[in-house]
Amino acid sequence: MAVAGLILAFFSPLFGIIFSSMGLSKAKQLNGKGRGIAIAGIVVSILNFVLTILLYPFIIEWLEGFLE
């Protein structure tokens, strides 16, 4: 779950957070195995989500200029 969360963090931040959180929960059951990957997935998901929100207006502006 942690590895899937980290991979999804790059493509879909929402699913990355969900899967990484499930991986972190599972890592607690396995005495910490996979904990670092799960935390990395959560961090990457949050950063990707924030950057997407911050860059969204600029992308829309660029597309409007490109399509004119």
HTML snippet that shows the backbone in 3Dmol.js (N, CA, C, O; Angstrom):
<script src="https://3Dmol.org/build/3Dmol-min.js"></script>
<div id="view" style="width:600px;height:400px;position:relative"></div>
<script>
const pdb = `
ATOM      1  N   MET A   1       0.823  -1.191   0.000  1.00  0.00           N
ATOM      2  CA  MET A   1       0.000   0.000   0.000  1.00  0.00           C
ATOM      3  C   MET A   1       0.868   1.256   0.000  1.00  0.00           C
ATOM      4  O   MET A   1       0.551   2.237  -0.672  1.00  0.00           O
ATOM      5  N   ALA A   2       1.947   1.221   0.745  1.00  0.00           N
ATOM      6  CA  ALA A   2       2.813   2.399   0.834  1.00  0.00           C
ATOM      7  C   ALA A   2       3.458   2.702  -0.513  1.00  0.00           C
ATOM      8  O   ALA A   2       3.554   3.862  -0.913  1.00  0.00           O
ATOM      9  N   VAL A   3       3.900   1.662  -1.210  1.00  0.00           N
ATOM     10  CA  VAL A   3       4.530   1.857  -2.522  1.00  0.00           C
ATOM     11  C   VAL A   3       3.501   2.373  -3.522  1.00  0.00           C
ATOM     12  O   VAL A   3       3.792   3.279  -4.303  1.00  0.00           O
ATOM     13  N   ALA A   4       2.307   1.804  -3.502  1.00  0.00           N
ATOM     14  CA  ALA A   4       1.242   2.269  -4.397  1.00  0.00           C
ATOM     15  C   ALA A   4       0.907   3.725  -4.098  1.00  0.00           C
ATOM     16  O   ALA A   4       0.672   4.505  -5.021  1.00  0.00           O
ATOM     17  N   GLY A   5       0.882   4.099  -2.836  1.00  0.00           N
ATOM     18  CA  GLY A   5       0.612   5.483  -2.454  1.00  0.00           C
ATOM     19  C   GLY A   5       1.674   6.437  -2.956  1.00  0.00           C
ATOM     20  O   GLY A   5       1.365   7.542  -3.402  1.00  0.00           O
ATOM     21  N   LEU A   6       2.925   6.013  -2.883  1.00  0.00           N
ATOM     22  CA  LEU A   6       4.012   6.871  -3.365  1.00  0.00           C
ATOM     23  C   LEU A   6       3.934   7.043  -4.881  1.00  0.00           C
ATOM     24  O   LEU A   6       4.145   8.144  -5.389  1.00  0.00           O
ATOM     25  N   ILE A   7       3.640   5.984  -5.595  1.00  0.00           N
ATOM     26  CA  ILE A   7       3.517   6.079  -7.054  1.00  0.00           C
ATOM     27  C   ILE A   7       2.325   6.948  -7.429  1.00  0.00           C
ATOM     28  O   ILE A   7       2.434   7.809  -8.303  1.00  0.00           O
ATOM     29  N   LEU A   8       1.201   6.732  -6.781  1.00  0.00           N
ATOM     30  CA  LEU A   8       0.000   7.521  -7.079  1.00  0.00           C
ATOM     31  C   LEU A   8       0.166   8.982  -6.698  1.00  0.00           C
ATOM     32  O   LEU A   8      -0.512   9.842  -7.261  1.00  0.00           O
ATOM     33  N   ALA A   9       1.042   9.281  -5.764  1.00  0.00           N
ATOM     34  CA  ALA A   9       1.251  10.664  -5.317  1.00  0.00           C
ATOM     35  C   ALA A   9       1.689  11.564  -6.469  1.00  0.00           C
ATOM     36  O   ALA A   9       1.404  12.761  -6.464  1.00  0.00           O
ATOM     37  N   PHE A  10       2.373  11.000  -7.446  1.00  0.00           N
ATOM     38  CA  PHE A  10       2.850  11.790  -8.576  1.00  0.00           C
ATOM     39  C   PHE A  10       1.756  12.037  -9.611  1.00  0.00           C
ATOM     40  O   PHE A  10       1.810  13.028 -10.338  1.00  0.00           O
ATOM     41  N   PHE A  11       0.775  11.156  -9.686  1.00  0.00           N
ATOM     42  CA  PHE A  11      -0.255  11.255 -10.718  1.00  0.00           C
ATOM     43  C   PHE A  11      -1.600  11.732 -10.187  1.00  0.00           C
ATOM     44  O   PHE A  11      -2.315  12.464 -10.872  1.00  0.00           O
ATOM     45  N   SER A  12      -1.940  11.327  -8.991  1.00  0.00           N
ATOM     46  CA  SER A  12      -3.225  11.703  -8.392  1.00  0.00           C
ATOM     47  C   SER A  12      -3.014  11.910  -6.896  1.00  0.00           C
ATOM     48  O   SER A  12      -3.019  10.950  -6.125  1.00  0.00           O
ATOM     49  N   PRO A  13      -2.829  13.162  -6.486  1.00  0.00           N
ATOM     50  CA  PRO A  13      -2.524  13.421  -5.077  1.00  0.00           C
ATOM     51  C   PRO A  13      -3.575  12.895  -4.099  1.00  0.00           C
ATOM     52  O   PRO A  13      -3.238  12.449  -3.002  1.00  0.00           O
ATOM     53  N   LEU A  14      -4.833  12.948  -4.493  1.00  0.00           N
ATOM     54  CA  LEU A  14      -5.885  12.482  -3.595  1.00  0.00           C
ATOM     55  C   LEU A  14      -5.739  10.980  -3.326  1.00  0.00           C
ATOM     56  O   LEU A  14      -5.777  10.547  -2.174  1.00  0.00           O
ATOM     57  N   PHE A  15      -5.575  10.197  -4.380  1.00  0.00           N
ATOM     58  CA  PHE A  15      -5.388   8.760  -4.196  1.00  0.00           C
ATOM     59  C   PHE A  15      -4.050   8.454  -3.528  1.00  0.00           C
ATOM     60  O   PHE A  15      -3.927   7.476  -2.791  1.00  0.00           O
ATOM     61  N   GLY A  16      -3.046   9.298  -3.790  1.00  0.00           N
ATOM     62  CA  GLY A  16      -1.758   9.124  -3.128  1.00  0.00           C
ATOM     63  C   GLY A  16      -1.863   9.267  -1.624  1.00  0.00           C
ATOM     64  O   GLY A  16      -1.263   8.498  -0.874  1.00  0.00           O
ATOM     65  N   ILE A  17      -2.628  10.257  -1.187  1.00  0.00           N
ATOM     66  CA  ILE A  17      -2.831  10.461   0.256  1.00  0.00           C
ATOM     67  C   ILE A  17      -3.604   9.287   0.850  1.00  0.00           C
ATOM     68  O   ILE A  17      -3.266   8.797   1.927  1.00  0.00           O
ATOM     69  N   ILE A  18      -4.636   8.842   0.150  1.00  0.00           N
ATOM     70  CA  ILE A  18      -5.454   7.738   0.654  1.00  0.00           C
ATOM     71  C   ILE A  18      -4.625   6.463   0.795  1.00  0.00           C
ATOM     72  O   ILE A  18      -4.618   5.835   1.854  1.00  0.00           O
ATOM     73  N   PHE A  19      -3.933   6.087  -0.270  1.00  0.00           N
ATOM     74  CA  PHE A  19      -3.160   4.849  -0.228  1.00  0.00           C
ATOM     75  C   PHE A  19      -1.974   4.942   0.729  1.00  0.00           C
ATOM     76  O   PHE A  19      -1.651   3.973   1.417  1.00  0.00           O
ATOM     77  N   SER A  20      -1.326   6.106   0.775  1.00  0.00           N
ATOM     78  CA  SER A  20      -0.195   6.265   1.694  1.00  0.00           C
ATOM     79  C   SER A  20      -0.655   6.219   3.148  1.00  0.00           C
ATOM     80  O   SER A  20       0.045   5.686   4.008  1.00  0.00           O
ATOM     81  N   SER A  21      -1.818   6.772   3.416  1.00  0.00           N
ATOM     82  CA  SER A  21      -2.357   6.706   4.778  1.00  0.00           C
ATOM     83  C   SER A  21      -2.687   5.271   5.166  1.00  0.00           C
ATOM     84  O   SER A  21      -2.434   4.847   6.294  1.00  0.00           O
ATOM     85  N   MET A  22      -3.253   4.529   4.222  1.00  0.00           N
ATOM     86  CA  MET A  22      -3.525   3.115   4.496  1.00  0.00           C
ATOM     87  C   MET A  22      -2.222   2.347   4.685  1.00  0.00           C
ATOM     88  O   MET A  22      -2.142   1.450   5.524  1.00  0.00           O
ATOM     89  N   GLY A  23      -1.200   2.700   3.902  1.00  0.00           N
ATOM     90  CA  GLY A  23       0.104   2.069   4.055  1.00  0.00           C
ATOM     91  C   GLY A  23       0.745   2.398   5.386  1.00  0.00           C
ATOM     92  O   GLY A  23       1.396   1.547   5.991  1.00  0.00           O
ATOM     93  N   LEU A  24       0.568   3.628   5.850  1.00  0.00           N
ATOM     94  CA  LEU A  24       1.106   4.026   7.154  1.00  0.00           C
ATOM     95  C   LEU A  24       0.404   3.268   8.274  1.00  0.00           C
ATOM     96  O   LEU A  24       1.038   2.852   9.243  1.00  0.00           O
ATOM     97  N   SER A  25      -0.882   3.095   8.138  1.00  0.00           N
ATOM     98  CA  SER A  25      -1.635   2.326   9.126  1.00  0.00           C
ATOM     99  C   SER A  25      -1.166   0.870   9.141  1.00  0.00           C
ATOM    100  O   SER A  25      -1.004   0.271  10.205  1.00  0.00           O
ATOM    101  N   LYS A  26      -0.951   0.314   7.961  1.00  0.00           N
ATOM    102  CA  LYS A  26      -0.476  -1.072   7.862  1.00  0.00           C
ATOM    103  C   LYS A  26       0.951  -1.189   8.405  1.00  0.00           C
ATOM    104  O   LYS A  26       1.307  -2.208   8.996  1.00  0.00           O
ATOM    105  N   ALA A  27       1.764  -0.155   8.209  1.00  0.00           N
ATOM    106  CA  ALA A  27       3.143  -0.183   8.698  1.00  0.00           C
ATOM    107  C   ALA A  27       3.177  -0.236  10.223  1.00  0.00           C
ATOM    108  O   ALA A  27       4.072  -0.849  10.806  1.00  0.00           O
ATOM    109  N   LYS A  28       2.211   0.399  10.861  1.00  0.00           N
ATOM    110  CA  LYS A  28       2.145   0.334  12.324  1.00  0.00           C
ATOM    111  C   LYS A  28       1.887  -1.091  12.789  1.00  0.00           C
ATOM    112  O   LYS A  28       2.403  -1.516  13.823  1.00  0.00           O
ATOM    113  N   GLN A  29       1.092  -1.824  12.027  1.00  0.00           N
ATOM    114  CA  GLN A  29       0.814  -3.221  12.360  1.00  0.00           C
ATOM    115  C   GLN A  29       2.030  -4.108  12.121  1.00  0.00           C
ATOM    116  O   GLN A  29       2.199  -5.131  12.785  1.00  0.00           O
ATOM    117  N   LEU A  30       2.881  -3.712  11.165  1.00  0.00           N
ATOM    118  CA  LEU A  30       4.061  -4.503  10.809  1.00  0.00           C
ATOM    119  C   LEU A  30       5.333  -3.993  11.487  1.00  0.00           C
ATOM    120  O   LEU A  30       6.438  -4.249  11.006  1.00  0.00           O
ATOM    121  N   ASN A  31       5.186  -3.286  12.578  1.00  0.00           N
ATOM    122  CA  ASN A  31       6.317  -2.762  13.353  1.00  0.00           C
ATOM    123  C   ASN A  31       7.218  -1.833  12.546  1.00  0.00           C
ATOM    124  O   ASN A  31       8.442  -1.891  12.669  1.00  0.00           O
ATOM    125  N   GLY A  32       6.625  -0.988  11.733  1.00  0.00           N
ATOM    126  CA  GLY A  32       7.387   0.051  11.046  1.00  0.00           C
ATOM    127  C   GLY A  32       7.869  -0.281   9.662  1.00  0.00           C
ATOM    128  O   GLY A  32       8.475   0.576   9.019  1.00  0.00           O
ATOM    129  N   LYS A  33       7.635  -1.475   9.165  1.00  0.00           N
ATOM    130  CA  LYS A  33       8.103  -1.832   7.818  1.00  0.00           C
ATOM    131  C   LYS A  33       7.265  -1.095   6.779  1.00  0.00           C
ATOM    132  O   LYS A  33       6.053  -1.298   6.698  1.00  0.00           O
ATOM    133  N   GLY A  34       7.908  -0.238   5.984  1.00  0.00           N
ATOM    134  CA  GLY A  34       7.231   0.557   4.978  1.00  0.00           C
ATOM    135  C   GLY A  34       6.787   1.926   5.452  1.00  0.00           C
ATOM    136  O   GLY A  34       6.153   2.674   4.707  1.00  0.00           O
ATOM    137  N   ARG A  35       7.118   2.253   6.684  1.00  0.00           N
ATOM    138  CA  ARG A  35       6.695   3.535   7.266  1.00  0.00           C
ATOM    139  C   ARG A  35       7.285   4.720   6.507  1.00  0.00           C
ATOM    140  O   ARG A  35       6.582   5.695   6.240  1.00  0.00           O
ATOM    141  N   GLY A  36       8.554   4.645   6.162  1.00  0.00           N
ATOM    142  CA  GLY A  36       9.217   5.750   5.467  1.00  0.00           C
ATOM    143  C   GLY A  36       8.631   6.001   4.087  1.00  0.00           C
ATOM    144  O   GLY A  36       8.461   7.149   3.677  1.00  0.00           O
ATOM    145  N   ILE A  37       8.326   4.935   3.380  1.00  0.00           N
ATOM    146  CA  ILE A  37       7.740   5.076   2.049  1.00  0.00           C
ATOM    147  C   ILE A  37       6.342   5.688   2.157  1.00  0.00           C
ATOM    148  O   ILE A  37       5.964   6.529   1.342  1.00  0.00           O
ATOM    149  N   ALA A  38       5.586   5.266   3.155  1.00  0.00           N
ATOM    150  CA  ALA A  38       4.235   5.812   3.351  1.00  0.00           C
ATOM    151  C   ALA A  38       4.293   7.299   3.675  1.00  0.00           C
ATOM    152  O   ALA A  38       3.500   8.078   3.147  1.00  0.00           O
ATOM    153  N   ILE A  39       5.216   7.699   4.530  1.00  0.00           N
ATOM    154  CA  ILE A  39       5.363   9.120   4.871  1.00  0.00           C
ATOM    155  C   ILE A  39       5.796   9.916   3.645  1.00  0.00           C
ATOM    156  O   ILE A  39       5.306  11.022   3.419  1.00  0.00           O
ATOM    157  N   ALA A  40       6.714   9.357   2.850  1.00  0.00           N
ATOM    158  CA  ALA A  40       7.145  10.030   1.623  1.00  0.00           C
ATOM    159  C   ALA A  40       5.968  10.199   0.667  1.00  0.00           C
ATOM    160  O   ALA A  40       5.840  11.240   0.023  1.00  0.00           O
ATOM    161  N   GLY A  41       5.115   9.194   0.570  1.00  0.00           N
ATOM    162  CA  GLY A  41       3.934   9.291  -0.275  1.00  0.00           C
ATOM    163  C   GLY A  41       2.989  10.386   0.177  1.00  0.00           C
ATOM    164  O   GLY A  41       2.430  11.108  -0.649  1.00  0.00           O
ATOM    165  N   ILE A  42       2.808  10.515   1.476  1.00  0.00           N
ATOM    166  CA  ILE A  42       1.937  11.567   2.006  1.00  0.00           C
ATOM    167  C   ILE A  42       2.526  12.944   1.715  1.00  0.00           C
ATOM    168  O   ILE A  42       1.809  13.853   1.296  1.00  0.00           O
ATOM    169  N   VAL A  43       3.824  13.097   1.936  1.00  0.00           N
ATOM    170  CA  VAL A  43       4.482  14.390   1.702  1.00  0.00           C
ATOM    171  C   VAL A  43       4.421  14.775   0.226  1.00  0.00           C
ATOM    172  O   VAL A  43       4.084  15.910  -0.109  1.00  0.00           O
ATOM    173  N   VAL A  44       4.745  13.831  -0.652  1.00  0.00           N
ATOM    174  CA  VAL A  44       4.713  14.112  -2.091  1.00  0.00           C
ATOM    175  C   VAL A  44       3.290  14.435  -2.546  1.00  0.00           C
ATOM    176  O   VAL A  44       3.090  15.326  -3.371  1.00  0.00           O
ATOM    177  N   SER A  45       2.308  13.719  -2.014  1.00  0.00           N
ATOM    178  CA  SER A  45       0.911  13.987  -2.367  1.00  0.00           C
ATOM    179  C   SER A  45       0.496  15.395  -1.962  1.00  0.00           C
ATOM    180  O   SER A  45      -0.136  16.108  -2.740  1.00  0.00           O
ATOM    181  N   ILE A  46       0.848  15.789  -0.760  1.00  0.00           N
ATOM    182  CA  ILE A  46       0.487  17.121  -0.288  1.00  0.00           C
ATOM    183  C   ILE A  46       1.179  18.199  -1.119  1.00  0.00           C
ATOM    184  O   ILE A  46       0.552  19.186  -1.503  1.00  0.00           O
ATOM    185  N   LEU A  47       2.464  18.011  -1.396  1.00  0.00           N
ATOM    186  CA  LEU A  47       3.186  18.990  -2.222  1.00  0.00           C
ATOM    187  C   LEU A  47       2.595  19.071  -3.619  1.00  0.00           C
ATOM    188  O   LEU A  47       2.419  20.164  -4.157  1.00  0.00           O
ATOM    189  N   ASN A  48       2.293  17.935  -4.205  1.00  0.00           N
ATOM    190  CA  ASN A  48       1.705  17.914  -5.543  1.00  0.00           C
ATOM    191  C   ASN A  48       0.342  18.599  -5.536  1.00  0.00           C
ATOM    192  O   ASN A  48       0.024  19.350  -6.459  1.00  0.00           O
ATOM    193  N   PHE A  49      -0.452  18.354  -4.522  1.00  0.00           N
ATOM    194  CA  PHE A  49      -1.774  18.966  -4.413  1.00  0.00           C
ATOM    195  C   PHE A  49      -1.662  20.491  -4.279  1.00  0.00           C
ATOM    196  O   PHE A  49      -2.380  21.228  -4.955  1.00  0.00           O
ATOM    197  N   VAL A  50      -0.775  20.954  -3.421  1.00  0.00           N
ATOM    198  CA  VAL A  50      -0.594  22.400  -3.213  1.00  0.00           C
ATOM    199  C   VAL A  50      -0.067  23.069  -4.482  1.00  0.00           C
ATOM    200  O   VAL A  50      -0.553  24.131  -4.870  1.00  0.00           O
ATOM    201  N   LEU A  51       0.915  22.459  -5.121  1.00  0.00           N
ATOM    202  CA  LEU A  51       1.457  23.037  -6.356  1.00  0.00           C
ATOM    203  C   LEU A  51       0.409  23.084  -7.453  1.00  0.00           C
ATOM    204  O   LEU A  51       0.359  24.042  -8.224  1.00  0.00           O
ATOM    205  N   THR A  52      -0.421  22.068  -7.529  1.00  0.00           N
ATOM    206  CA  THR A  52      -1.485  22.052  -8.527  1.00  0.00           C
ATOM    207  C   THR A  52      -2.450  23.201  -8.289  1.00  0.00           C
ATOM    208  O   THR A  52      -2.844  23.886  -9.233  1.00  0.00           O
ATOM    209  N   ILE A  53      -2.832  23.418  -7.046  1.00  0.00           N
ATOM    210  CA  ILE A  53      -3.766  24.515  -6.733  1.00  0.00           C
ATOM    211  C   ILE A  53      -3.121  25.876  -7.017  1.00  0.00           C
ATOM    212  O   ILE A  53      -3.777  26.776  -7.541  1.00  0.00           O
ATOM    213  N   LEU A  54      -1.841  26.027  -6.671  1.00  0.00           N
ATOM    214  CA  LEU A  54      -1.168  27.307  -6.890  1.00  0.00           C
ATOM    215  C   LEU A  54      -0.932  27.587  -8.372  1.00  0.00           C
ATOM    216  O   LEU A  54      -1.015  28.738  -8.800  1.00  0.00           O
ATOM    217  N   LEU A  55      -0.640  26.556  -9.155  1.00  0.00           N
ATOM    218  CA  LEU A  55      -0.322  26.747 -10.562  1.00  0.00           C
ATOM    219  C   LEU A  55      -1.551  26.717 -11.471  1.00  0.00           C
ATOM    220  O   LEU A  55      -1.456  27.082 -12.642  1.00  0.00           O
ATOM    221  N   TYR A  56      -2.686  26.294 -10.956  1.00  0.00           N
ATOM    222  CA  TYR A  56      -3.891  26.162 -11.767  1.00  0.00           C
ATOM    223  C   TYR A  56      -4.269  27.459 -12.496  1.00  0.00           C
ATOM    224  O   TYR A  56      -4.556  27.400 -13.691  1.00  0.00           O
ATOM    225  N   PRO A  57      -4.283  28.624 -11.837  1.00  0.00           N
ATOM    226  CA  PRO A  57      -4.631  29.864 -12.563  1.00  0.00           C
ATOM    227  C   PRO A  57      -3.654  30.179 -13.698  1.00  0.00           C
ATOM    228  O   PRO A  57      -4.066  30.673 -14.748  1.00  0.00           O
ATOM    229  N   PHE A  58      -2.382  29.900 -13.499  1.00  0.00           N
ATOM    230  CA  PHE A  58      -1.394  30.171 -14.539  1.00  0.00           C
ATOM    231  C   PHE A  58      -1.561  29.220 -15.725  1.00  0.00           C
ATOM    232  O   PHE A  58      -1.366  29.618 -16.874  1.00  0.00           O
ATOM    233  N   ILE A  59      -1.915  27.993 -15.454  1.00  0.00           N
ATOM    234  CA  ILE A  59      -2.142  27.028 -16.527  1.00  0.00           C
ATOM    235  C   ILE A  59      -3.368  27.430 -17.347  1.00  0.00           C
ATOM    236  O   ILE A  59      -3.343  27.365 -18.576  1.00  0.00           O
ATOM    237  N   ILE A  60      -4.439  27.844 -16.668  1.00  0.00           N
ATOM    238  CA  ILE A  60      -5.640  28.286 -17.367  1.00  0.00           C
ATOM    239  C   ILE A  60      -5.329  29.519 -18.217  1.00  0.00           C
ATOM    240  O   ILE A  60      -5.764  29.608 -19.365  1.00  0.00           O
ATOM    241  N   GLU A  61      -4.585  30.458 -17.661  1.00  0.00           N
ATOM    242  CA  GLU A  61      -4.196  31.665 -18.403  1.00  0.00           C
ATOM    243  C   GLU A  61      -3.388  31.295 -19.644  1.00  0.00           C
ATOM    244  O   GLU A  61      -3.621  31.843 -20.721  1.00  0.00           O
ATOM    245  N   TRP A  62      -2.455  30.384 -19.499  1.00  0.00           N
ATOM    246  CA  TRP A  62      -1.619  29.956 -20.623  1.00  0.00           C
ATOM    247  C   TRP A  62      -2.471  29.273 -21.688  1.00  0.00           C
ATOM    248  O   TRP A  62      -2.286  29.522 -22.879  1.00  0.00           O
ATOM    249  N   LEU A  63      -3.392  28.423 -21.276  1.00  0.00           N
ATOM    250  CA  LEU A  63      -4.242  27.733 -22.239  1.00  0.00           C
ATOM    251  C   LEU A  63      -5.156  28.699 -22.985  1.00  0.00           C
ATOM    252  O   LEU A  63      -5.390  28.536 -24.182  1.00  0.00           O
ATOM    253  N   GLU A  64      -5.672  29.699 -22.282  1.00  0.00           N
ATOM    254  CA  GLU A  64      -6.521  30.700 -22.954  1.00  0.00           C
ATOM    255  C   GLU A  64      -5.723  31.470 -23.996  1.00  0.00           C
ATOM    256  O   GLU A  64      -6.219  31.725 -25.093  1.00  0.00           O
ATOM    257  N   GLY A  65      -4.500  31.839 -23.664  1.00  0.00           N
ATOM    258  CA  GLY A  65      -3.653  32.522 -24.630  1.00  0.00           C
ATOM    259  C   GLY A  65      -3.245  31.629 -25.779  1.00  0.00           C
ATOM    260  O   GLY A  65      -3.106  32.091 -26.912  1.00  0.00           O
ATOM    261  N   PHE A  66      -3.054  30.372 -25.500  1.00  0.00           N
ATOM    262  CA  PHE A  66      -2.630  29.419 -26.529  1.00  0.00           C
ATOM    263  C   PHE A  66      -3.761  29.115 -27.508  1.00  0.00           C
ATOM    264  O   PHE A  66      -3.517  28.920 -28.699  1.00  0.00           O
ATOM    265  N   LEU A  67      -4.993  29.076 -27.010  1.00  0.00           N
ATOM    266  CA  LEU A  67      -6.128  28.706 -27.847  1.00  0.00           C
ATOM    267  C   LEU A  67      -6.708  29.878 -28.637  1.00  0.00           C
ATOM    268  O   LEU A  67      -7.564  29.662 -29.495  1.00  0.00           O
ATOM    269  N   GLU A  68      -6.275  31.097 -28.378  1.00  0.00           N
ATOM    270  CA  GLU A  68      -6.804  32.263 -29.115  1.00  0.00           C
ATOM    271  C   GLU A  68      -6.234  32.391 -30.483  1.00  0.00           C
ATOM    272  O   GLU A  68      -6.584  33.317 -31.214  1.00  0.00           O
TER     273      GLU A  68
END
`;
const viewer = $3Dmol.createViewer("view");
viewer.addModel(pdb, "pdb");
viewer.setStyle({}, {cartoon: {color: "spectrum"}});
viewer.zoomTo();
viewer.render();
</script>
